[in-house]
Amino acid sequence: MSSKTSTETPTDQNTHLSVSRGLAGWLTQHATSLAFSCYQSGQLFLVGVLPNGSVSFNQQKFSRAMGLCWQPAGRLYLGALDQVWRLENMLRPGELGNQHFDRVLVPRNAQTTGDVDIHELGVDRDGHVVFVNTRYSCLATLDPRHSFRPLWKPPFISRLAPEDRCHLNGLAMADGAPRYVTAVSRSDVVDGWRERRNEGGLLIDVTSNAIVTDQLSMPHSPRIAGDGSVVLLDSGWGRICRVDPASGTRQTIAFCPGFLRGMALHDGFAIVTVSKPRNGTFSGLALDTELADRDAVPWCGVLIVDLATGDIVEWIRLEGFITELFDVAAMPGVRCPMALGPGTLEMQNTISFEPLA
């Protein structure tokens, strides 16, 4: 891990952002920018590189900002407290926002779901949003009349109830369809997963209902790597792991100093969010012991990990009021994005339209 920072930026309520010395260069070299969410403060952060080579942070408020899904056409989906937001890039080719930003993401639609504790999001081959409905222990999609339309539930869940029974949380899409999910346990009673945080975490194949492995601790964010393996967060251990979907065997890639919740894969790297403990979150988990054995304190931030070596090559760190993050998305081909926030004066005064033919 690099020891020097190149930027320190104040955020709301006395939180400071600092970055590793090479972050701007890494983002430029790998032709991407980042989005990450904080449900604690209800914020969406966009990270890019300004023309002068410094790191840009843009932040907007979205109540309980959680799951993120970036679409190459310039669309960002965001799961929030009781809505799924769709943000669209308003710029035409060659345009810049405020002289610097090559994407300006504007909230154009908010589908109301009610508080179903939306975690991760994906988009299927027909362009429909698929989301993890954690409160009802299922995968769901948006419905024009109802809060949601259920698509799938784990085989051990006897019925859909607002009880967060197994803490279904992570979603991996493949070929435009849900393929793998993670859950903290196979509990089928209200909040039953809370008593199973340290063992019994699941990776499930949605297409076959098969449990690939149940040897995880509070797993999150399954992602399918280029070789067909599943890279996921074994959060109770503080590890990024690779799982063979055929055998269920797992290999540790890296240890990260914090509670892992969100991950994006890009160019052979894992980009992950880490959080500090909340109300004894680490109590009883191996992560607590791992941190003590390494004489380490937990971070809140974003880490970029080389999947080949397990090295943490770059980072963003938040210190102060914000102590927990949720998801992160890579935005390939975007150099410096910004967003507008709902209900802001800037949003009210930003009008765009296609001219008459």
Beta strands, then each sheet from edge to edge (+ up, - down):
strand 1: 5-11
strand 2: 15-20
strand 3: 32-38
strand 4: 43-49
strand 5: 55-61
strand 6: 68-71
strand 7: 75-79
strand 8: 83-89
strand 9: 103-112
strand 10: 118-123
strand 11: 129-133
strand 12: 138-141
strand 13: 149-152
strand 14: 168-174
strand 15: 177-183
strand 16: 201-205
strand 17: 211-216
strand 18: 219-224
strand 19: 230-234
strand 20: 239-243
strand 21: 250-255
strand 22: 259-266
strand 23: 269-275
strand 24: 301-306
strand 25: 312-320
strand 26: 328-332
strand 27: 337-339
sheet 1: 1+ 2- 25+ 24- 23+ 22-
sheet 2: 5+ 4- 3+ 26-
sheet 3: 6+ 7- 8+ 9- 27-
sheet 4: 10+ 11- 12+ 13-
sheet 5: 14+ 15- 16+ 17-
sheet 6: 18+ 19- 20+ 21-
end
